[in-house]
Amino acid sequence: MKRIRLTIEYNGTNFHGWQKQPDKRTVQGEIEDAILRSIGENVEVFGSGRTDAGVHALNQTAHFDLEAPIPVSKLGYVLNNALPQDIYIKEAKEVDKDFHSRFSIKKKTYEYKIYNNNQKNVFIANRASWMKNPLDIDKMKEGAKVIKGTHDFKGFCSANACVSDYTRTVYKISVEKDGDFVIVSVTGSGFLYNMVRIIVGTLVDYSMGILSLEDIKMAIKEGDRTKAGQTMPACGLYLKETVY
Amino acid sequence: MKRIRLTIEYNGTNFHGWQKQPDKRTVQGEIEDAILRSIGENVEVFGSGRTDAGVHALNQTAHFDLEAPIPVSKLGYVLNNALPQDIYIKEAKEVDKDFHSRFSIKKKTYEYKIYNNNQKNVFIANRASWMKNPLDIDKMKEGAKVIKGTHDFKGFCSANACVSDYTRTVYKISVEKDGDFVIVSVTGSGFLYNMVRIIVGTLVDYSMGILSLEDIKMAIKEGDRTKAGQTMPACGLYLKETVY
């Protein structure tokens, strides 16, 4: 038995998220199905975390245990031939048996892409969220400084989250302009449900004058979801990096 | 009665091409439907030419005649609210009654995008064609020089074309590298069925050593489709500009 670590890119548009669900097209489900069809082995693939419907990944990490004597060097090729066009295995390698994609993780980076132009662009749909009014990058950077650090992030979490400890560390937030795009990159120890989308929505709402810096501070201090900003749409979110 | 000229962007992925067909989703059909639903008028929209299933447009031109007393300045806004996310009206303006999107056209530019990288990219699917092996831009430019000019392009036309005169003028072909993309831009007086996709396929096949320069010259001289290159996939083709 070998433990295999996968690095996976996927376009989340046509998936009901990462996690396997009966009768729904999911990334985990498609990968397990591809392993079964190409190698003939029924495995469970564990991701570093779930991504929601519509959320993309540039480098999702997952692991599974394999009995079949297929050379690991051929595994990526074999799986990619069996996978649909919206999933791509960038790397498959053997790792120690104590490696766990979810429990061994040290930090994770998400990137959020906003297409910031007053004209619609039909090629951007499902790859970035569209905002017509110019965003103020300097204000967004100022808001990011308030959010960075170790806090109780209960105010930046969707109501249907089910955790006992809301403390997380945001190591880094950067806000950059790249042509017509505004890119917010958030690196953290781990994230609550919808946390990145709410962080970005808070920076956007501060940029637009809907929230004040004081509101952001209160959202953190009081853990009050109503003080934080909007939840940005899933289509702009990319799981960019996982560090072990 | 006013004659209206539209400049339209569309993502061709989920359309059975431009031209209206019963029970199929087409760009013309969606625009006519949006005019009917938003303005209440049943019109026929004439495009500068058809585009095939999967082919995109950055600037398709179309015209139609409108009786409704809606101000032309509001027309783009009204139609965009009624249109699906993969079509966008970039401009709507009143033109002379003798303007015709198809018959008044002087020249047209298509752009073909090739994603040229040995790794798959799931975000490129349906927006460019993917070629793993590095293309030789200098060879493609050399091949382009042979194709440029006024010729009988019968050899660069799909067999099911139904025209009597195959003479067309290619005013300009450029081949450029832009990061991982190779962009071929072709400007002509008009194009035969699949002509741009076959021109690009011919340059690609010459780059890969499948065809010689002599083959390309023979494809033009003898009008022999078998001497020209492959027909590139629709997903990399963009109607970029129409000049009147």
HADDOCK unambig.tbl for C-alpha pairs under 7 A between the chains (distance, minus, plus):
assign (segid A and resid 9 and name CA) (segid B and resid 122 and name CA) 6.98 0.50 0.50
assign (segid A and resid 10 and name CA) (segid B and resid 122 and name CA) 6.06 0.50 0.50
assign (segid A and resid 11 and name CA) (segid B and resid 122 and name CA) 5.84 0.50 0.50
assign (segid A and resid 11 and name CA) (segid B and resid 123 and name CA) 6.15 0.50 0.50
assign (segid A and resid 85 and name CA) (segid B and resid 122 and name CA) 6.50 0.50 0.50
assign (segid A and resid 86 and name CA) (segid B and resid 122 and name CA) 5.05 0.50 0.50
assign (segid A and resid 87 and name CA) (segid B and resid 122 and name CA) 6.36 0.50 0.50
assign (segid A and resid 88 and name CA) (segid B and resid 120 and name CA) 6.84 0.50 0.50
assign (segid A and resid 88 and name CA) (segid B and resid 122 and name CA) 6.72 0.50 0.50
assign (segid A and resid 120 and name CA) (segid B and resid 88 and name CA) 6.84 0.50 0.50
assign (segid A and resid 122 and name CA) (segid B and resid 9 and name CA) 6.96 0.50 0.50
assign (segid A and resid 122 and name CA) (segid B and resid 10 and name CA) 6.05 0.50 0.50
assign (segid A and resid 122 and name CA) (segid B and resid 11 and name CA) 5.85 0.50 0.50
assign (segid A and resid 122 and name CA) (segid B and resid 85 and name CA) 6.50 0.50 0.50
assign (segid A and resid 122 and name CA) (segid B and resid 86 and name CA) 5.07 0.50 0.50
assign (segid A and resid 122 and name CA) (segid B and resid 87 and name CA) 6.35 0.50 0.50
assign (segid A and resid 122 and name CA) (segid B and resid 88 and name CA) 6.71 0.50 0.50
assign (segid A and resid 123 and name CA) (segid B and resid 11 and name CA) 6.16 0.50 0.50
